[in-house]
Amino acid sequence: MNALSSPATSRDYDALAVRLGAIVPPERLIRDPLRTLAYGTDASFYRLVPQIVIKADSEAEVIAILAECRAAQAPVTFRAAGTSLSGQSVTDSVLLVLGDSWNGVKIEDDGKAIRLQPGVIGAEANRRLAAFARKIGPDPASIDSAKIGGMAANNSSGMCCGTADNSYQTMLSMRLILADGTLVDTGDAASVAAFRASHGALLAELAELGGATRDNPALAERIRSKFAIKNTTGYSLNALVDFEDPIDILTHLLIGSEGTLGFIAEITYRTVPEHAHKASALLLFPDIAEACRAVAELKHSPVSAVELMDRPALRSVEDKPGMPAEIVGVADGVTALLVETRAESAEGLAANIDAVKHVLAAFTTLYPPAFTDAPEEFGKLWKIRKGLFPAVGAVRKTGTTVIIEDVAVKIPDLAQAMLDLQALFAKHGYDEAIIFGHALDGNVHFVFTQDFGIRAEVDRYAAFMDDVCHLVVDKYDGSLKAEHGTGRNMAPFVEMEWGQEATALMWRLKRLLDPSGLLNPGVVLDDDPYAHLWNLKALPAADPLVDTCIECGFCERMCPSHGLTLSPRQRITGWREISRRQAQGDDAPELRKLYDYQGLDTCAACGLCSTACPVGIETGLLTKALRGRKLTPLQKMAGKLAANNFGLAMKGARAALVAGRVAQAMTGGSFPKVHASLPRPAKPPVANRATGEEVVYIPSCANRSLGASSGAPESDAVPERMTALLEKAGFRVVFPENMAELCCGQAFESKGMNDLADAKSSEMERALLAASDNGRIPVLMDASACTLRLKRVLDKRLSVFDSVEFLHDRVLPRLEIERKESRPVLVHFNCSARRMELEGKMLALAQACAETVVVPEGVGCCGFAGDKGFTTPELNDHALRRLPAAVPVDAEGGYSSNRTCEIGLSDHSGKPYRSIAYLLDRVGKRKD
């Protein structure tokens, strides 16, 4: 049961790696032990370490990779985002990961259809469809992170789509690659005709299987009844009774096949309406039975979603922002339903609310139903519900693994089934288990924790799962897997649910489409009755900063180094393994050496991962802590000298950058990239003599040192321009004393020198308190990264404003926009601005100043990370790899609120990026 088990075969993976290396460049072929370990983790409670991780960027590469794996008889597993919960995307053989080039989106028929490549994140598809008031049907809780390829392969559903709007029901066509390397596009008549000619025998057998199934009344009825409720156990046998054309049968079999029958290269969905008018209510019932009885009646009312949360689930989130105070301290047994209703108009929404309240009047609730149609209010409730699984996992005992299962029963059986399930929790000692889920479809999830390092605990888990399966199947004829896919943990139980005849049919389909059994073996079907007990993933203690992580992967989309080295999830996985080995007396020198670069040097420590993490884990804090532990006495001494002589240190840093640029130009060497024409230092700002409202202005050390942006029409640095702009708006600017020596501490914190960082913050705090008359005068900081730290650490008497919010809230209203910039302007929301939720104000500022504002797609954290753009330029290159293609040729330039970020953005875009203050000053004049 070792999570780090070796492959069960003696295949020559070294030779295979050589052949695969002829298909993709070296950076997309991964074999080092740290990254293979990292890719051996998904959101499930299994771990298998692949021998080879290969990133494919095209259909041609997928076909070539499959050919080499067939020749080597090496199993291959496909992976999209790795957010699946049942072990579908891990392997001890070859892991084929989607590379960068699978992000194609094409909207068709005025938004009624959308063509998507498998690397598109579900929420991105919906963002593109928003202008048409449409969305895709599947709506899993992981939609902000899950990719279309995985959503289709797992037939993911979610809170609203039920059985009517999932991938199976809304798919219009598919591009797919079979195990033999054949590519067919079912939306292209010529491709289909060629496929019918080349694979006539295969299609004839599919047609025969479909006909035989439809001609078997008992089996056909069994299949229809099984799919009348949510069901992802086994293969989509409903394809055999729903369709006669073998092409349709084939494509619908691939939905929910979890990569065991073929590769989904593209899918076209029929979209569904996204109603603009919504309202939600959190309802509290005295017990779970009463809540489930209400669900049965709500099923016939105008509700779009009904989510159940039992008392332990409520307890795990009752302290989250946005949760109603009424849920705190309620009695044991109290159960919540989170209900949503939608309509095309405000009048329709009001009518729906009245109808739902009428239904609820027949049931006992602790408080009268109170619906809210305010997006900021119900949005918090749904965000918490979507993050409930990771949030519950975060409160587990350190060292235990969190397990989630999902089952479905018929709605009339829901109340009793939940009581029976709770009885099983008690029988097997899972006192911490919680229940939540999509009650409107009879689909509930239950979560519990387990220590897989103890044999007796594994045996307890095995006995519990046996009892759960018999309960769901024997008593309720329900689904053992409702939406998470069969995976590895239910593969041994498929025959228990489906019976021998239907399971034999599934095996026949598997062997027809994958004769060698090389596509994701052990997933969906497995003859080993104990397969679900192998390769269980432990989550050993690593550091209190990250021990609550359950490796769900929600963070990965936010990380600038994901795909270059490691993501936040993978950094935690790697450090857990190093810590585990260290606890056993193994210092793991090879992993540590790899981790120095992959885990520490290439981490931007931007903190954006915390904004996507349901429990707010900021992996960058671990990175900075580990950097601090690695510091040598000499490095610590140098840091102290810099802190004590900060002005001199900044001059030295600038001189070093200039020297490096010159050396690079002279030698053609590989000195870290410096902006093509490093700007001259900023002039010391001079306080203006204007009268009016005072503001304390503290320019960041970067803005004091680096000056104006190269290539920009402006020659003055940010402090000069900001001062002039503030004066134009009628402010009297006050500067703190000894400004050259002041630093917020961010530069030291990022190196792990927390004591020096705090000392510099304290020094700045004293200066700002003096300059602001003990907090009477507001303080303006012109770099968002510094503002974020100041807001976090400074005396609460100080009112610290970022330049974005101050310019938006205080300066813009005092100016008259003379003439908007006619050329497109680019806007970048840097990490700290995002963390302070300033995107809206930044965008509003730009839109007030320019006719066309462009926020480049696919650009998050720029990866410059203070000085990383100089010392580790590949991080900046990777983070901004999509920027050049998103820049309009006629763009005037770009704007942000972090000087170092602007250097990297300028370099990669070919357009000058600078502070948004320049744009506002250029187009605005003081109101008379």
N, C-alpha and C positions, 0 to 999 in steps of 0.2 A: 504493500500500500504506500510505498514511497512515492511522494509527489515528483521526485526527480528520477523516475525510472528510466532506464535505457531502452532503446528500441529492442523489440523482441526478435529482430531478424539480424542477419549478418550481411546485409546489403553493403555494397561498396559505395558509401556516400561520398568519399573523397573523389572517386572517379566521376560520380554523377555531378558533383560540384564543379569539376573541371568542364564538363560538357555544358552545364547550365551557365557557366561563366562565359561561354561563347554567345549566349543569347542576350544577356543583360550586362551592363557595365559593372565594375567591381563594387561600386558603392551601393548597388541594389542586390547584392548577393551577400548574405549575412551568415557568418558561421562562428563568430567569437562567442565565448561562453556567457558573457554578460547579456548581450542582446538576444541570443537564442533563449536564454532563461526568461528574459523580459517578454518575448513574444510567446512564450509558453503559458502565459497568463491571459485569461479573459475574465469576464464578469462572473463566471461560474465558480463552483467550488472544486474544480478539477485543475490539475496542472500536468502537462506533458511538454517536455522540452524538445523542440524540433531539431533535427540534424542540420537542416538547411532552411533558412528563411529567404525567399526570393520575392522581390517586388516587381510585379508585371505592370507595364504601362500601356499595353495594347493587346488587341485580340490576337495579333500575330504572335506576340510573345507568349500568351497563354497557350496557344496551340502548340508552339514549339516546346514549351515546358512540359506539357502533357505528353508529347511524343517521347521526350527523354525519360520521363518517369515511367512510361509504359515499357520502354526498352530495358530499364533497370528494375522493373517490377517494384517500384517504390511508391507507396501510397502518398497521395497529395490531398491537402485540405485547403479550401478557400477561406479567406478571411477579409471581412470588410472593416467595421469599426471595433469588433471584439467586445461588443456590449451584450452578447447573448448570454443567457443564464444557465444553460444546460450542457455546456462543454462542447458545443458544436464547432468551435473555432480554435481548438488546440490539437496538436498531433506530436508524435515522436518521430515523424518522418519529414516530409517536405511541406512547408507552410507557404502557400502562395498568397501574398498580401497585395491588395490593391495599391498601386502606386499613385502618382500625382495626376495622371492623365485621364481619370475616369469621372470627370465632373461635368459632362455635357448635359445641358438642359435645353429642350425645345418645346415651347408652348404651342399647341395647335388648336384649331377650331375655336378661337376666341376664349381660350382657357378651359374648354370642355374636355381637353385631353392634354397630357403632358408626357413627353418622351424623356426618359431619364437614364443616365448611365449609373452603374452600381456604386460609384464613389460619392454620389450626391447625398448630403445629409438631409434627412426627411424634412426638418424645419426649413432648410433652404428652399426645397421644392415649394413648400407652402408660402414662403416669402415671395417667391417669383409669381405665385398664383394670386396673391392678395389683391392685386389691381383688378382682377377679374371676379372678385368675391367667390373664389373657388379654393379648394384644397384637395390633397390626395386623401383617399379613404382611410388607410391605416393611420392610427394615431397612438402608437405606444408611448408609455411614459418616458422612454429614452429617445423620443423623436428629435430632441435637440442635439443628440450625439450619434444616434444610429444612422447607418447608411442604407440607401435603397437596396443594394444588393443583399444585405443581411435581412432587411425587413421582408423582402419578397421570398428569399430562400427559407425563412422561418414562418412565413405567412403571419407575420406580426399583426396584431389587431390593436387593442387599446381600450380607451374609456368610452368612446362614442361609436366606433365603427361596427361593433357587434359582429354578426355573421353576414351582414348585407353589404358592407363596404370594405372588406378586407382585400388583400392582393388577389386572392383567388377570384373574387366576384368583380373586381374593377379592372383587371388586366385586359387590355385590348390586343396587344401583340408583344412579342419578345424576340430579342436576338439571343441565341443560346449556343453554347459550345458543348458538344457531347464528349464523352470519355475518349472516343476515338479521334478527337480533334476536328470533327465536322462542325462547321459554322452554318447556322440557318437563321434567317430573319423572317419570322412569320408575318411581318407586315409588308413584305416584299414578294410579289407574286412570282418573280423570276427566281428568287432564292428558294421559295417553296417548291416550285416546279423542279428545280435542280435536285432538291433534297428528295422529292418523291422518286425521282429517277435513280438516285444513288443509293437510297436506303429504303427501297420498296419492301424488302423482306421485313425490316424492323417495323415499318408502319403497318404492314399487313398483320403482323403479330399483335401490335397494339389494338388494331381494329378488331381482331378476333377476340382478344381478351375483353374488350369493351362489350362486344356482342354477347359473349358467353356470360358476362356478369349481368347484363340487362335481362338476359333470358333465364336467369336464376332468381326467381321472385324473392325467395327468402334472403339471399345474399344482397340483392339490390335494395330491398326494404331495410335490411340491417345497415347498409351504408347510408341510406337517406336519413334514417333515424339518428345515426351517430353524428351526422353533420348538421342536424337541426339545431344543435347547440354548438358552442365553440369547441373545436377539437383539432389539435395538432399532433395527436398520437399516431405515429406511423405515417404512411404516405397518403396523399390526397386521392383515395380510392373513389371519391365522388366524381372525379374526372371520367371514370369509366361508365358511370350511369348518366352523367349530365351531357356528354358529348358523344357524337358518332364519328366525326372526322378525326383520324388519328393525330393530325397536327394539333388540333385543339386538346386532345387527350394528353399529348406529350407536354405541351406548354403548361397545362394546369397540373400535371404531375410534378413539374419542377418547382411549382409554388409549394413551399413547405417541405421540400426535399432536403434542405439543410446541406446543400452541396454534395450530396451523395449520388445524384443522377446526372449532373452537368453543371456548367458555369453560366450564370445569367449575366450577359454582357450589356444588356439594355432592356428596359421594360417601358411600355407605353400604358399609362393608366387613363381610365375614364375618371375625371375628377368629380367631386361632389360639392354642393353649395356650402359656402362659409357665411352663415348669417351674421349680419352686423350687430344685431340686437341679442344680447345674452343676459341672463341673470342667474345667480347661484345662491343657494342657502345651505348652511350647515345645520342639520337637524339632529337633535339628541333624543334617543329612545331609552327607556329604562333597561332594556335587555336586548340581546341579539335576536331573539326569536320575534319580538315585536317589530324590530327593524326589518327583518326578512319578510314578515307578513306584509309590511307596508310596501316593500319592493314589488311583491306580486301584483299589487293594485296599481302602483306607479307605472308598471310596465305598459298599462293601457292608457296612460295619460301623456300629455305633450311634453315629455322630458327627453333630453338627448343623452344624459348620463346620470347614473346613480352609483356613487362610490361608497362602499362600506368600510368603516374603520372601527374595530372593536376597542375595548377599553385599554388594553396594553398598547395598541397602536396610537391611540390618542395621547397616552402618557409619554410616549417617545417624542412627541412633537409639541406638547402643550406649552413649551417655553419658547417656541419659534415666533419671530415677529409676524404679526398679522393674524395669529390665531385668536379666536374669541376668548375672552376671559371666562366664559361660561363652562369651558371644558376643563378648567383647572380644578382638581380636587373632587370631581364627580365620583359617584359611587362605583364600586366594582360592578361590572356587567353592563354599564352604560355603553351604548353603541351609537355611532354617528353615521348618518348618510349625508354625503355631499352631493347635492342635486343641482343639475343645470338644465335650463330650458332655453330654447333659441327661437327666434322668429325673424321674419323679413321686415317687420315694422315695429315701432314702439307700441302701437295699438295691439298688434298680434302678441307681443311679449306680455303686455298687461293681461290679455285674455288667458294666455298660457299659465301665468302665475296664479290667476284666480282658479283655473281648473285644477292645478296641482294642489293648491290649498284646500280645495273642496275634497279631493281624495284623502289628503292627510287628516282631515277633520275626524275621520273614523278611527284614528289611531292615537295612542298616548305618546305625546312628546313632552320633554321636560320644559320646553319653552315654545311659544307660538312660532310658526315658521316665519322667518324674516329674510326675504330675498334682497339682494343687492345687484344693481346693474352697473355699478362703478367698476371699470376694469382694474383699477389699482387695488380695489378691495378683494374682488373675487379672484383676481390674478394671484394674489398671495396664497389663497386657499388651495388653488390648483397647483401652484408651484410646490407647495409643501406636500400635497398628495403625490405628485410625480416623483418627489425625492424621498418618499416614505421608506422604501426598501433600503437605500444606503443609510438613511438617518437611523433606522432601527439597528442596522449592522454596526453603526458607530458607537452605540452604547453597550455593545457586547463586552464580555470579559476579554481582556487582552490575551491573545494566543488562541482564541477560538475562531472558528470559521462560521460565517453566516450562510445559511441555506435557505433558499426560497423555492417553493413548489407552487404550482398552480393547477387547480382542478376546476371542473365545471359540472354542474348538475342541473336538472330541470328546475325552473323557477318554483313550482309548487313544493319541491323537495328541499329548497334552500335552507329554510329555518331548521328543520330537523337535522339536516346534514351538518350544519355549523355546530349544533349542540353535540352531535356525535364526534365531530372533529375535536372539539374542545375536550371531550372525554378521553380521546386518545392522547392528547397532550398530557393530561393528568396521569393517565396510565403509565406513560413512558417517562415521566419526570421532566417534561419540557414546559416548566412553569413560566418561562419568559416568552413563549411563543405568542405571536400576534397573527391576527387575521385582517386582511383588507382586500379590496378588489372591486371588480366590475359587477356589482350585484345585479344590475339590470339584465345581464346575460347569464346569471347563475355562475359566474366565473370569479372565484376568489383565490387569493394568494395567501399562503401561510409561511411565516418566517420564524426560524429558530436558530440557535447557535449550537456548535458542536466542537469539541476538541478532537481533531482527527489524529492527534499524536498518541492517543491512548486506545489500545485494542478494545477494551471494554466499552468505550464510547462509540467506537465504530460498530460494535455488535448491537448496541442500543439503537443506533441510527438504522441499522438493517432491519431490526425487529419492528421499529416504528413504521418504516416505509412499507414493509409487508402488510401491516395492519391497515395503513392508509389505502393502499391499492385494493385490498379486499373490500374495504368499506365502500370506496367510490364505485368499484366495478360490481361487486356482488349485491350490494344493497340498493344502489342508486343507478346502476348502468350509466355512469357518468363518464367524463373524459379525464384521464390521468394527466393529460397535458392539454390545456385549453388554448394557450397562445404563446408559450415560451419555446415551443418546439420539443420534440422527443429527446434530442440530444443523447448524452451518454447515460443520464440517470434514469431514464424511463425505457431505454432500448430493451432491457431484459423483460419488461412487463407488457410489451406490445401484444403478445399473444394472449395474455391474461385478459386484456381489454377487448381485443378484436375476435378472439377465437382462432382455431386452427386454420379454417378455410380461408378467411380473409388475410391472415398472416402469410400463409403459403402464397397467396396472390401477390402480396407485397414483395416477397423474396423473388418471385418470378420476374417482377418488374425490375427489381434491382439487378438481377443477373442479365436481363435483356439489355438494359441501358449501360451497365457497367460490368461487362463479362469478367474482367480480371479482378473486380472488387477493390480497385485502387482509389476510388473517390471516397474519402472520409470514412474509412472502415471503423466500425464500432459505434457509429452514430445512426440513429433511427432504428436499425435492426442489429441485434447481437445475440448469438446463441449461448453466450456465457451468462448463466443466471446470476452471477456475482459481478458482472461487469461494472455495475454502478458503485461498487465498493473499491475499485482500483483507482490509483492515481488521484486520491483525494488531496486537496490543497490545504496545507496548514498556513496560518497567518501568524507567524511567531512575532514576538515583540521586537521592535527595531528602534523606535524613539517615540516618546510621548507626543511629539509634534505630529506624527503621522500614523500612530497605531490604530486610530479609528478608521483608517481607510479600508474598504472592502474590495478595492480594485475593480470598481464598476466601469471605469473608463470615461465617465462623463467629462473629465477634465481635458482629455487629449486634444479636442478640437481647438482649445484655447492656447495651446503651447507652441511657441515659435521653434522649439527644437525637435518637436515630434516629427519623425521621419528623417531627421538629420542624425540624431543619436537616440535619445530617450525622451519619453513623455513623462509627465508627473507620475502617472500610475506605474510606469516602468522604473522610474527612479526609486519609488517606494519598494517595488518588488525586488529590485537589485539590492537595496540596502537591507531589506529583510533577510535575504539569503546570506549576505556578508555577516550580518549580526548573528544569524543562526549558527553559521560555521564558527564564528569567533567564540560563541558560548560553548561550543564543543571542543575548543582548543585549537581550531584551525584558523589561522589569520587570513586565509584566502588571498594570498598576495596577487594572483593573476586577476581575480575579480576586482580587487582594490585598485590595481594599476589601471584597469579599464575604466573603472568608475571615476577615477580622478578626472579624466577627460569627458567621458560620456555623461556622467552624472553631475559633476561639479563645474568643470570649465565651460561647458556649453549650456548651462542652465541660466536663463536670463533673470531668474528670480523676480519675474515681473508681477507675480501674484494673481494673474488672471485665472489660473487654475482654481483658485478659491471661489471665484464668482460662478463657476459652473458646478463646483462640488456641492452636493446637497448638505454636507455638514461643514462646509467652509474650510476644508484643509488647504493650507497654503504650503505647497511643497517647497517653495523657495526658502521658507524659514528653515527647513531641514538643510537645504543646500548651504545657506549662510552659516548655520551652526557647524556643519562639517568643515566648511572652509576655515572657520575659526579654530577648530581643533587641530587642523593641519599646519597652522602658522608656526614658523620657526622663530627662535628668539631674535634672529636678525630682522625678520619681517615685522615682528612686533615692535622692535626698536625703530625701524624705519617709519612705521605707521605713527608711532608716538611723536617722532620728530616732525612729521608732516602735520599732525594735528596741532602741535605747539607752534609751528611756523607756517601757518596755512597759506598766507599770501605769497610767501616765497615758494612754497611747494607748488602752487598753481602756476607761477611763472615758469618754474622748472618743467612742469608737465607740458606746458605749451611749447617750450623750447625743444623738448624731446620729440614732440609730434612734428614740429617743423623740420628738425634734423632728420627724422625718419622719412619724411616725405622727400627731402632732398636726396637722401641716400638711395631711396627707391628709384628716383628719377635718374640718378647717376649710374646705378649698377644694374637696374632692371631686376632687382632682387624681389624677395617676397615679404618685405616689411609690411606689416598690417596696413590695409588701405586707410589712407587719410583723405579727407575731402580734397578734391582736385586743387583748390586754391584756398588753403586754410585762412580764414578771415583774420584781420588784424584784431588785437585786443580791444575790448570795449573801453571807451573813455570813462574815467570816474564820473558817475552821475552827479549832477549839481542840483541841489534843491532849488526849485523855482520860487519866485517871490509872490506868486499869485495869492490872493485871498480866497477864502471859501472853505468848504469842508475839507478836513485834513484826512490824509491817508498815509500810513507808514508803508513805504515801498522797500522791500529787501530783494534785490536782484540775486538770482542764483549764481553760484560760482562759475557754472558753465557760461552763462550769459555775460558775466563780468570778464571772462577770459577769451571767449571765442569770437565775439563781434558779430558782424552782419553775415548773412548767408551768401556764400559764393554763388555768383551768377544772378543774384537778385538785383533789381534796379536800385535798391536802397543801399546806402553806404554806411548808415549809422547802425550801431548795435542796439539790441533790445532795450537795455536800460535807458539809452538816450531817447529812443522812440516811445517807450512806455511813459517816460516822464513827460514828454511833450504832449502825448495823447491825454494823459491825466490832467495836465494843465489846460488843454483845450476844453475839457469837460468841466472845468471850474474847480478842480481839486488843488489843494495845496499839499505838495509832496514833502514828507518827512523821511529822512534816512537815518538809520541807526548809526551809532558811533562805531568807529573802527571796523567798518564794513568789510574791508579786504580780508580780515581774519575770520569772518563769520561763515559758518557752514551748518547746514541742518543736521549733518551726521550721516546722510544717506550713503555717501561715498565710502565711509568706514563700515557702515552696517553691511553693505554688499560684500565686503571682504571678510566678514565674520568678526570684525573688531568692534563688538557691541559696546565695550566699555568706553572706547574712544568716541564712538558714535554718540553715546549718551552724554559724554562730556561736552562735545561740540554742540549738541542740542541745548544743553543747559546754558552754555555760554551765549548762544543765540537768544534763548529765552530771556536772559537777564537784559540783553541789549534791546530786545523788542518791548519788554515791559517798560523800560526807561523811555524809549522813543514813543510809545503809545500811551503814555500817561497811565500806566498800570492797566492797560486794556481798554481805555476809553476810545482810542482811535483805532479803526480797523487796520489790519495788516494785509498787504498784498504781496504774494509770492508769484514770480513769473515762470516757474517751472513746475509742472504738475507733479513730478516725482517727489520734489522737495515739499510741495504743499501737502501731499498725502502724509508724509512723515511728520511734518509740523502739526497737522491736525491730530495726529495720533499721540504725540509725545509732549506737546507744549502745555503749559498752564492753561486751564480752561477759561481763565480771565481774558486770554487773548482771542480775538475774533480773527482767525486766519482765513483769507479768501484766495482761491486760485485765480489766476489771471482770467481764465475762461468765465468763471461765475461773476467776478467783479466787473469785467467788461460788459457782460450780458445784463447783469442786474443794475449796475450803478452808472456805467459810462454810456452805453447805448441810448438809454432814455434821455440823456442830456445832449445828444447830438442829432443833427439833421443830415440824412443821407443825401448828398448832392446828386450823385449819379452812380448807379451801381456798376460794378465791373462787368463789362459785356462778355468778356472771354470766360470760359469755364474755369473754375477754381477747384482745386483738390483739397480735401479735408482728411486729416488723419486723427483718429481718436487714440491717443497713446494710452498705455496700460493704466497709468495712474488716473488719468481723466476718466477712463471707463470705470475704474474701481470707485471713484467718487461720483459716478453716475452723472457725468457732465456731458455725455454725448448729445443730449437734446439741446443744451444751451450752446454748445460749440456749433452744432448744425444751424441753429437759429441765428447765431451771429453771422455765420457765413452767408446764409440766405438773405439776411438783411443787407448784406454788402455786395452780393453778386447775383447776376441773373441766373446763372447755372452753377450748381454745386455738385461735385462728383465725389462720392465716397467709394474708392476703389474696392471692388469685390475681392474676397479672398485674402484681404490684408488685415491682420489683427495686430499683435505685438510685433514691432519692427525688428526686435532682436538686437538692437544696438546696446541696450542694457547698460547705460552709463559709459563704460569704457570698453565693453565687449566688441563694439564695432571696430576698435583699433587693435585689440589683442586677440580676438577670436572672430575675424571678419566673416568666416564661413557661416556663423550663426545669423548675422545680419543678411547675408546673401540668401540663405535658405528661407528666412522669415519673409523676405520681400521678393521671392522668386516670381510671384504672380503680379507684382505691381506694374512692371513695364507694359504689359499687355492691356492694363486697365486705364492707362493714362491717355486722355484725348490729345491728339496731335496739337490742337490749338489752345491747350490749357495755358492759362497765364502763369500758374505756379501753384504751390501747395502751402497749406497752413496747419499748424499744430500748436502745441504748448509745451514742448520739451526740446531744448536746443540740440542735445546730442541725437535724439531721434531724427531731428530735421536734417542732420548731416547725412545719415544713412538713407533717408527718404530721397533727398536731393540726388545722391549718388546713383540710386537705382532707378529713379523715375526720369532722370534727365531734365527735371524741372526744379527750380529753387523752392525749397520749403522754408518757411520762417514762421515767426509768431503771428497769431491771428491779429495781434495789435497793429501790425503794419497795414493790413487790409482795412481795418476799421478806421485807422487814422487817414488813410488815403482817400476814402470816399465820404468821410464824415466831417461836418463842420459844426462848430458850437451854435446852439440855438440862440437866437437873439432874445 
